[in-house]
Amino acid sequence: MTAAMLTTMVLCFALSVSVAVSIGLAAIVGIQASNANMLLSAKEMFGAINKFPLAAIPFFILAGNLMETGGISRRLVEFAKSIVGGVQGGLPMTCVLTCMIFAAVSGSSVATTFAIGAILIPALVKHGYPTSYAAALQATSAELGVIIPPSIPMILYGVAAEVSIGELFIAGFGPGLLVCGALMLFVWLYCKWKGWGKNDGEGRLGLWPAFRQAAWALLMPVIILGGIYGGVFTPTEASAVAVLYALIVGTLIYREIRLKDLYAILRKSVISSTVIMFIIANAGLFAFLITRAGVPEAIGHWLEQVLTSPVLFLLGVNAALFIIGMFIETSAAIIVLGPILAPVAMHFGVDPVHFGLIMVVNLAMGMITPPFGVNLFAACTVAGIPLDRIVRHLLPFVAVVLVCLLIITYVPALSLTLRDLVYAS
């Protein structure tokens, strides 16, 4: 059964069938090969999405779209530009910083790519940066959308591996700030070397005017994250609060969302949410079948025999996840691999929360690596360029994130210190 499922999935990938459909077809082949009742597929697919924490996904997506249309993202850009935009290379640094702030509410890297990229990619090109560089920078910066909490992949890992989502969120700050700081340092040095961005400070607001203009936008992540960690509401409830806040600010305060805009916002959010939920449903069925076939246990025993130490285990898993992330969508990979690898990681003494951060950061790179990087397609769509033009500028960014991944992997205190402080008190 397992061989039939894997063969079908690989064949579908080779024929460019979508990831969700490929996984679903492989699962159906597995059911047929095991002579199980086909009603099992409906039961398990429904069970995979019938989980309360997953309700946060459509709400966070809707909140991100409301922020984009309601002018919140534009004001965040101006605020970030007022902080770092005055130095050479300040505009690329603004891109990274804005994506980090936006990610603190949206939870989605694709939403971050479209919302911030629509503003900053044209601005970068106008200031003399190559279009391909602007698109590569935006795609990579938007990866912070799944590292800085709240994060949709963290929610998925928490559900799949039965790990506290609140602990994952608080642990995500260290890795997120590390990646953000490393990217900002890299683009500053790179622009110095290339001689780009000497006039990036033109037209930027002062810090105080920009802060006043963005005050309501900046209050949003404070309310959402403060509410979660203060115990006022759960991460799922926080997603609904984010929608309500973005709607009120966009319609009543900034007055940039009109009644006729709501249909397009809701339609876009429903489509994005449906795609993710369809992937989760199919991946849930696939994971159930391979678990019933004993594949997780077999892989776990094999890893224990081949990788005899935590250092080797983490190195091997990172290499495998990096390759898997190139070809399988992040959500699907987490749902399928989380329940398999998390118990093995615990056997090697790796904290499941720390391991979740490793998985999320690693698989997030799949969003910026060909051939199926969704952030790349989104950034290229905004920039209006083909995918092949972005690769040359993309490679240094991938190298920076890889270095950060190694630090996150082998310095667990970066992820766990804040978690331990918060949950010990």
JOCOR-V113599 format. One record per run of one state. SS is the DSSP state (~ for helix, > for strand, _ for the rest). FROM is the first residue (numbers start at 1). TO is the last residue. Records with the same first field share a line. If there is no record, write none. Layout:
SS = FROM-TO  FROM-TO
This chain:
_ = 1-1  15-18  34-38  50-51  70-71  85-89  107-108  127-130  147-151  162-164  195-206  230-234  254-260  293-294  307-309  328-329  348-351  369-373  384-386  390-390  411-412  425-425
~ = 2-14  19-33  39-49  52-69  72-84  90-106  109-126  131-146  152-161  165-194  207-229  235-253  261-292  295-306  310-327  330-347  352-368  374-383  387-389  391-410  413-424
